[in-house]
Structures are given as C-alpha cells and as structure tokens.
Amino acid sequence: MFSEDNSKKDLSTDITKTIKDIAKDRLNTAVEKHIPPLKSPVGNSILPVTTIVGSSLSSLKTPAGNSIPTLVATAGQNAPSLAAAMGAAPSGLKFTLTVQGLPPETFAVTDFSLTESFSSPYLLEVGLVSEDPAVSFESVLDNNATLSVLRDGNPERTVTGIVAAFEQGDTGLHQTRYTLSVRPAMWRTSLRRNSRIFQQQTPETIITTLLRENGVINVAFSLRHAHPAREFCVQYQENDLDFISRLSAEEGMYYYFESGEGGETLIFADDAGTLPSGPELPWSPALEVQNTMPCVSQFRRSVRVRPAMVELKDYTFKNPRWPGSFSEKAGELHNQRPDYEYYDFPGRFKDEQHGKDFARYQLDGLRNDADAGDGESNDARLTPGLLMTLFNHPRPDLNTRWQVTSVSHHGRQPQAMKHADGEQGTDLSTQFSFIPAHLTWRPAPLPKPRVDGSQTGVVVGPPGEEIYCDQFGRVRVQFPWDRYGQSNDQSSCWIRVSQPWAGQGWGVIATPRIGQEVVVDFLHGDPDQPIIIGRTYHASNLPSTGLPAAKTQMAFRSKTHKGEGFNELKFEDANGQEMLSMHAQKDMDTVVRNNRSTSVAVDHVESVGQNQSITVGNNRELSVTGNQTTKVEKDYQQQVIGNYQQEVKGEKKEFITGQRFTEVLATETLAVKGNVEINSSEGGITLTTGKATIFLSNDGTILLQGVYIRQVGDQIDLNPEG
C-alpha cells in the first residue's frame, strides 16, 4: 500500500486517510446512529465519536484531561512502524513476573492468562522466556510468584500466588521458554483430602481452622448476616477446598481475592453491600480509544428464566410436630412466571433461623445468573468483588454500577522474545461477567458427599463411666475414620439409637454401653445425620456363650453397671435339651394384673435362701395328688382368723418330741366313734376343771380331788378282787 519512495507529505496524507477509513470501518454505523459524546461520571464531555473519526488523533483526551498518545508516528517513520502503530498502539502496558528467591530479571513475560470468578481459586498461566537455560525447578515450584501489570510505569494490577506447576520448553539461540501456573495459597486446600468432625463451631471458625492448617493466614470475613454455630458438621471424604466451598455455599457466603503490594487476601462475604468500589470505565467500541486508555468495548446484558421460588422442608425428632417448612420468593422476575418452584427435602436445617436463611441462600444461588451479562475491556483492575461503574453507553439504564462476578484477562508481550517481530506490541484483553450491583451473588447449592452404606463405630464416653447417654437414649461414637477424636465424650455428636420397639412411654430400651461396637447408618446418606441401627461383636468383645459350642443357645444377657454380675434370659434349643432359663443378679419383681397359670409337667423345685412371704387376697387351694411333706427347721405357726377344718380320710399321726399345748377359748368337742386312748408312758395324766382334779399316775395311783365327789351308776365296784 505504501512505498518507501513516497515523500513525507504523501505518506502523512495516506496515513491520515487510512486511519480514518479503519476507524470508520471499526465503528461500523456508529456515526450514522449519532452516538452521543462520551461523558465522565460527573458529566464532563470527553470525546464525541464523530470527533474520533474526523479529528486529529493527537487531540484525544482521557477523562482526567491527559493527552492520549498519538497513534501514528511522524511522517518520517518507515512503513513497518506504521503496522506497529495500527496493530498495537503504544498502550503503556508492561508485564513483569518475579519469583521469590530469584533475581527480578530472571524471567520476561511473553503472555499470560488469568481466570477469576467468585468462589473459585483463580488460575494464572504465564508464558516466559529467560536467558538462563537451566532455571532450577526447586527454586520455582511452590514458591511465591508475582505478576505485575504496569501502565505507563504505574502498577495497575498485581497477582501474587504460589507456583503450582513449572515447565521448561524449547531453548533458542538467546532465550529459553518456560511456563508456570500460579494459584492462590487457598489452592493448597484442594490437595488435602480428609474426614473429620466439627462440633459446636460457627462456619467462620471451621473455615478459618482449615485455612490456617494449610498456611492461608490473610483471611477476612466481611459478613452482615448471622451464621450460628453448627452442632455437628462433618467433612467426609472430600478435600478441604470442596468442603470449604460447600459449607460457604450452604451458609450463603462467597469468596474472592484481593491482591496488593502486601500479597493477596482471601475475603468471605455474604452481602453485596460489603463490596468495594472499582474503576469507572467509559463504553467505547473505538479501537483508537481501546489502544490508549482503559475502557469497555463490549457490554451485553441478559435476563434468564430461573426458579422463582424455593421451599425447604425438614424434620427434627426433638419437635416432631414442628412443620419445618420455609419458602422464599424472588422479587425481580422480569415478567417470568412466578410458579417455578424448587422444592427440597431434607433442607438440612433443624431450627427456624437456619430454615429461613437456607431458603433465601438457595434461591439466590439458583438465580445468580437470572439478571447478568458479560463484556470486554482492557482494564486489568477488573476483578471479582469490585463494583465497576459504566458510563457513556447509548442505553442510559446501563450507565450505572455493576458487580463483577468473573474475569478472564489475556495479555501478550511478544517483544520480550529477542527474535520477535518488532511490529507487535503489548496488549491486554479482558472478558468479564457481571450482575446488578445491588444483587448479592451466591453460589448455587453444591452436592453433599453421601455415605455409601453403613459403618461401624465404638460407643465412647467420659473416663470412669460405663454407660453414657442423654434423655433421648442417644450415645456418642468414635468412628474409625475420625483421626481427631479422642474416644471420649466429645468424639461425636449425640447419636440416636434405633430400638426394636418405640412408643409413647412403652417399647424396648437397650442403651449401647461404652466399648460396644455399633452399626451406624446415615439418614439420606448425610454424614451429619448418623443413627445407630445395630450392634456387633468383635475379637475383644465376644458373646457370653462360647461359640460355636453353644450355637443352639440364644441369650439376652446384661451386665451389672460397674460390676461383674448380670441378668439373663437364655434359651437352649438343642434337640432333647430345650430349656428356658432366667437369671436375676439381685432382685426380681413380677407383676400380673390378672390371672397367672403355671403348669409343670414333671418336677418343680423352688429354693428360697431366706424368707418367703405369700399373700393371697381371697381363697387359696392346694391340691396334692401324691404325698406332701413340709419340713420346718425351727418354729411353725399357723393363724386362722376364721374356721380351721381338717379332713383326714386315712390315719392321722402326730409325733411331738417336746411338749404340746392346746388352748381352746371356747368349747372343745371330741367325737370318736371308736375307742379313745390316752397313754402317758412315763408321766401322769391330769384332768382339771375349776376346783376339780383327776390325776392318774403311771404307778397306778388315781387321785380324785374336788369340793364334792359323787359317784352314780347302776353298779359301782370299788374293789372287786378284794
């Protein structure tokens, strides 16, 4: 197009004409649409588009009034310099990278790509060249590296992180290519996978603990809403980063990074009102403006149909009648239908505050791109977490503040390579996403790890205790995977115990004891909701009956608390040896509200070590088909309040080795159909009533004594033989 033989005047004329033609072509129909003059945030005129096209480029001014560098050099420059002016105007940009411990001039940046978004560790990939063909890998990997974006010698943006990957490429005549990946210090949390339990801690405390363990110290929490402590929160087979991201998403928190001369700071926020203000940028599709000052070259806004309502429901055994249902409706629907409902159970909350908050957080997360947009710029200052102000857009309602949610920066600096074509210069392009400044961006709900099947654990408690439970019969368990638990009363939350039967004041209660191995399941597979569904034996905790010898026995045996005794109900099912046995270590109480029947086909033996008392409220009958023997080692007493009747159909014999005394307070009648014999072999017989006495001595003497003795009979023979 241009000849080196042209005169300086002709070259200048051709350059000016070409610049105007290119500008018109790039702006397309901007002139015909009469785009209004660019305005600064305070309303000062910056530059009409028509002026860009038709006026001298050297007269262009920035919003601050500074002269924009001339796009074209003097007419005395040769043709190749024109290509440099048109392809990449002098932007004042420069990219540098330093690695901790290495000289600053070790590397020169050829290109870089930086991807950032809310709630995600950024990724910075940098292409480098160095005159050193053997940079030590150990001196770079896992060290701090800082990328600096300079504009006109002033730092516009710095990014400091750790080198996650370092690669050496081809070696040329003067330089060697290198590539490194830089991640924030938080990225280290993705390298550590763990399973652990947090109890009675706030989300902020949990997150801070994990970050500090990974060496992330510069952390700030910019929170406006309450985030109460969690009774039981489990990180289960997930890396620290996934756990932090999931926990912060459940709590409606998002995170981003701020970089400065002092390094980077990780910030957690839960409300857009805490975000700082960022740059004020004009909208300008003109290439000449883009090459000389930060601006927005493309800006696209869109609205999308998304769920309009969230309803969460959950259940708590502590208040089974509690409805446990909370809903949240979107406010700005942009004419979409309001009945797109997102329903979830369980909502993973156990109180009203968490229920209300979680419903709002989930709705915000599901609608985080319902009103959003994307654009292109050349400003390295754009980063998630900043409120950017746009002005001079032809659509007035877009000239306002916007919240940057993600950014992708791409920079090229080919002249860092000594063999590079000098016609190419440093340039920076930025793609970004945004939402309205007043909306709070929240991450969409993240999946929670599910426990695959049941697990075993050991019941634990405080030292010196054998049974440790609460009012609901819940116990604490040490899980085998919990490396932080101390096998004490803090090893887990209180865990409910499934019983064979459970009712209002009735059912089965068998509280697992310290040291027992239990089988634990998880409601909905949620590691935060364990429940004990069984118990098992193991090598150091064997059954009470020796197996397999006693394989035909089934037993229910307890153990005396802090003792060696037990209560037991045992069944023997061996053929021909069937038996049911009961063992009470101390007392045994039996209450029968109505009838009780006991039938013994063969023998019945009862042994009472001390006293036995039987109380019968009404009648008692004892029927013995064969003989009955009662043996009393000491005294035997009977008391009959009413009548006492004995019927002996055979003989009745009484053998008394000591004395016998019978006292009848009323009349005693002896009726005998046969003979009556009274025989006192060694002593006498005395009959006394009042003052009358008859005494019969064993020597044959008979004494009759009384006030009056009378003999009556048909015949009286006092001494027939003598």
C-alpha positions, 0 to 999 in steps of 0.5 A, spaced: 500 500 500 505 504 501 512 505 498 518 507 501 519 512 495 513 516 497 515 523 500 513 525 507 507 529 505 504 523 501 505 518 506 502 523 512 496 524 507 495 516 506 496 515 513 491 520 515 486 517 510 487 510 512 486 511 519 480 514 518 477 509 513 479 503 519 476 507 524 470 508 520 470 501 518 471 499 526 465 503 528 461 500 523 454 505 523 456 508 529 456 515 526 450 514 522 446 512 529 449 519 532 452 516 538 452 521 543 459 524 546 462 520 551 461 523 558 465 522 565 461 520 571 460 527 573 458 529 566 464 532 563 464 531 555 470 527 553 470 525 546 464 525 541 465 519 536 464 523 530 470 527 533 474 520 533 473 519 526 474 526 523 479 529 528 486 529 529 488 523 533 493 527 537 487 531 540 484 525 544 483 526 551 482 521 557 477 523 562 482 526 567 484 531 561 491 527 559 493 527 552 492 520 549 498 518 545 498 519 538 497 513 534 501 514 528 508 516 528 511 522 524 511 522 517 518 520 517 517 513 520 518 507 515 512 503 513 513 497 518 512 502 524 506 504 521 503 496 522 506 497 529 502 503 530 495 500 527 496 493 530 498 495 537 498 502 539 503 504 544 498 502 550 503 503 556 502 496 558 508 492 561 508 485 564 513 483 569 513 476 573 518 475 579 519 469 583 521 469 590 528 467 591 530 469 584 533 475 581 527 480 578 530 479 571 530 472 571 524 471 567 520 476 561 513 475 560 511 473 553 503 472 555 499 470 560 492 468 562 488 469 568 481 466 570 477 469 576 470 468 578 467 468 585 468 462 589 473 459 585 481 459 586 483 463 580 488 460 575 494 464 572 498 461 566 504 465 564 508 464 558 516 466 559 522 466 556 529 467 560 536 467 558 538 462 563 537 455 560 537 451 566 532 455 571 532 450 577 525 447 578 526 447 586 527 454 586 520 455 582 515 450 584 511 452 590 514 458 591 511 465 591 510 468 584 508 475 582 505 478 576 505 485 575 501 489 570 504 496 569 501 502 565 505 507 563 510 505 569 504 505 574 502 498 577 495 497 575 494 490 577 498 485 581 497 477 582 501 474 587 500 466 588 504 460 589 507 456 583 503 450 582 506 447 576 513 449 572 515 447 565 521 448 561 520 448 553 524 449 547 531 453 548 533 458 542 539 461 540 538 467 546 532 465 550 529 459 553 521 458 554 518 456 560 511 456 563 508 456 570 501 456 573 500 460 579 494 459 584 492 462 590 495 459 597 487 457 598 489 452 592 493 448 597 486 446 600 484 442 594 490 437 595 488 435 602 483 430 602 480 428 609 474 426 614 473 429 620 468 432 625 466 439 627 462 440 633 459 446 636 463 451 631 460 457 627 462 456 619 467 462 620 471 458 625 471 451 621 473 455 615 478 459 618 481 452 622 482 449 615 485 455 612 490 456 617 492 448 617 494 449 610 498 456 611 492 461 608 493 466 614 490 473 610 483 471 611 477 476 612 470 475 613 466 481 611 459 478 613 452 482 615 448 476 616 448 471 622 451 464 621 450 460 628 454 455 630 453 448 627 452 442 632 455 437 628 458 438 621 462 433 618 467 433 612 467 426 609 471 424 604 472 430 600 478 435 600 478 441 604 477 446 598 470 442 596 468 442 603 470 449 604 466 451 598 460 447 600 459 449 607 460 457 604 455 455 599 450 452 604 451 458 609 450 463 603 457 466 603 462 467 597 469 468 596 474 472 592 481 475 592 484 481 593 491 482 591 496 488 593 503 490 594 502 486 601 500 479 597 493 477 596 487 476 601 482 471 601 475 475 603 468 471 605 462 475 604 455 474 604 452 481 602 453 485 596 453 491 600 460 489 603 463 490 596 468 495 594 468 500 589 472 499 582 474 503 576 469 507 572 470 505 565 467 509 559 463 504 553 467 505 547 467 500 541 473 505 538 479 501 537 483 508 537 480 509 544 481 501 546 489 502 544 490 508 549 486 508 555 482 503 559 475 502 557 469 497 555 468 495 548 463 490 549 457 490 554 451 485 553 446 484 558 441 478 559 435 476 563 434 468 564 428 464 566 430 461 573 426 458 579 422 463 582 421 460 588 424 455 593 421 451 599 425 447 604 422 442 608 425 438 614 424 434 620 427 434 627 425 428 632 426 433 638 419 437 635 416 432 631 410 436 630 414 442 628 412 443 620 419 445 618 417 448 612 420 455 609 419 458 602 422 464 599 420 468 593 424 472 588 422 479 587 425 481 580 422 476 575 422 480 569 415 478 567 417 470 568 412 466 571 412 466 578 410 458 579 417 455 578 418 452 584 424 448 587 422 444 592 427 440 597 427 435 602 431 434 607 433 442 607 438 440 612 436 445 617 433 443 624 431 450 627 427 456 624 433 461 623 437 456 619 430 454 615 429 461 613 436 463 611 437 456 607 431 458 603 433 465 601 441 462 600 438 457 595 434 461 591 439 466 590 444 461 588 439 458 583 438 465 580 445 468 580 445 468 573 437 470 572 439 478 571 447 478 568 451 479 562 458 479 560 463 484 556 470 486 554 475 491 556 482 492 557 482 494 564 486 489 568 483 492 575 477 488 573 476 483 578 471 479 582 468 483 588 469 490 585 463 494 583 465 497 576 461 503 574 459 504 566 458 510 563 457 513 556 453 507 553 447 509 548 442 505 553 442 510 559 439 504 564 446 501 563 450 507 565 450 505 572 454 500 577 455 493 576 458 487 580 463 483 577 462 476 578 468 473 573 474 475 569 478 472 564 484 477 562 489 475 556 495 479 555 501 478 550 508 481 550 511 478 544 517 483 544 520 480 550 522 474 545 529 477 542 527 474 535 520 477 535 517 481 530 518 488 532 511 490 529 507 487 535 506 490 541 503 489 548 496 488 549 491 486 554 484 483 553 479 482 558 472 478 558 468 479 564 461 477 567 457 481 571 450 482 575 446 488 578 450 491 583 445 491 588 444 483 587 448 479 592 451 473 588 451 466 591 453 460 589 448 455 587 447 449 592 453 444 591 452 436 592 453 433 599 458 427 599 453 421 601 455 415 605 455 409 601 452 404 606 453 403 613 459 403 618 461 401 624 463 405 630 465 404 638 460 407 643 465 412 647 464 416 653 467 420 659 473 416 663 470 412 669 463 411 666 460 405 663 454 407 660 453 414 657 447 417 654 442 423 654 434 423 655 433 421 648 437 414 649 442 417 644 450 415 645 456 418 642 461 414 637 468 414 635 468 412 628 474 409 625 475 414 620 475 420 625 483 421 626 481 427 631 477 424 636 479 422 642 474 416 644 471 420 649 465 424 650 466 429 645 468 424 639 461 425 636 455 428 636 449 425 640 447 419 636 440 416 636 439 409 637 434 405 633 430 400 638 426 394 636 420 397 639 418 405 640 412 408 643 409 413 647 412 411 654 412 403 652 417 399 647 424 396 648 430 400 651 437 397 650 442 403 651 449 401 647 454 401 653 461 404 652 466 399 648 460 396 644 461 396 637 455 399 633 452 399 626 451 406 624 447 408 618 446 415 615 439 418 614 439 420 606 446 418 606 448 425 610 454 424 614 451 429 619 445 425 620 448 418 623 443 413 627 445 407 630 441 401 627 445 395 630 450 392 634 456 387 633 461 383 636 468 383 635 475 379 637 475 383 644 468 383 645 465 376 644 458 373 646 457 370 653 456 363 650 462 360 647 461 359 640 460 355 636 459 350 642 453 353 644 450 355 637 443 352 639 443 357 645 440 364 644 441 369 650 439 376 652 444 377 657 446 384 661 451 386 665 451 389 672 453 397 671 460 397 674 460 390 676 461 383 674 454 380 675 448 380 670 441 378 668 439 373 663 434 370 659 437 364 655 434 359 651 437 352 649 434 349 643 438 343 642 434 337 640 432 333 647 435 339 651 430 345 650 430 349 656 428 356 658 432 359 663 432 366 667 437 369 671 436 375 676 443 378 679 439 381 685 432 382 685 426 380 681 419 383 681 413 380 677 407 383 676 400 380 673 394 384 673 390 378 672 390 371 672 397 367 672 397 359 670 403 355 671 403 348 669 409 343 670 409 337 667 414 333 671 418 336 677 418 343 680 423 345 685 423 352 688 429 354 693 428 360 697 435 362 701 431 366 706 424 368 707 418 367 703 412 371 704 405 369 700 399 373 700 393 371 697 387 376 697 381 371 697 381 363 697 387 359 696 387 351 694 392 346 694 391 340 691 396 334 692 395 328 688 401 324 691 404 325 698 406 332 701 411 333 706 413 340 709 419 340 713 420 346 718 427 347 721 425 351 727 418 354 729 411 353 725 405 357 726 399 357 723 393 363 724 386 362 722 382 368 723 376 364 721 374 356 721 380 351 721 377 344 718 381 338 717 379 332 713 383 326 714 380 320 710 386 315 712 390 315 719 392 321 722 399 321 726 402 326 730 409 325 733 411 331 738 418 330 741 417 336 746 411 338 749 404 340 746 399 345 748 392 346 746 388 352 748 381 352 746 377 359 748 371 356 747 368 349 747 372 343 745 368 337 742 371 330 741 367 325 737 370 318 736 366 313 734 371 308 736 375 307 742 379 313 745 386 312 748 390 316 752 397 313 754 402 317 758 408 312 758 412 315 763 408 321 766 401 322 769 395 324 766 391 330 769 384 332 768 382 339 771 376 343 771 375 349 776 376 346 783 376 339 780 382 334 779 383 327 776 390 325 776 392 318 774 399 316 775 403 311 771 404 307 778 397 306 778 395 311 783 388 315 781 387 321 785 380 324 785 380 331 788 374 336 788 369 340 793 364 334 792 365 327 789 359 323 787 359 317 784 352 314 780 351 308 776 347 302 776 353 298 779 359 301 782 365 296 784 370 299 788 374 293 789 372 287 786 378 282 787 378 284 794 
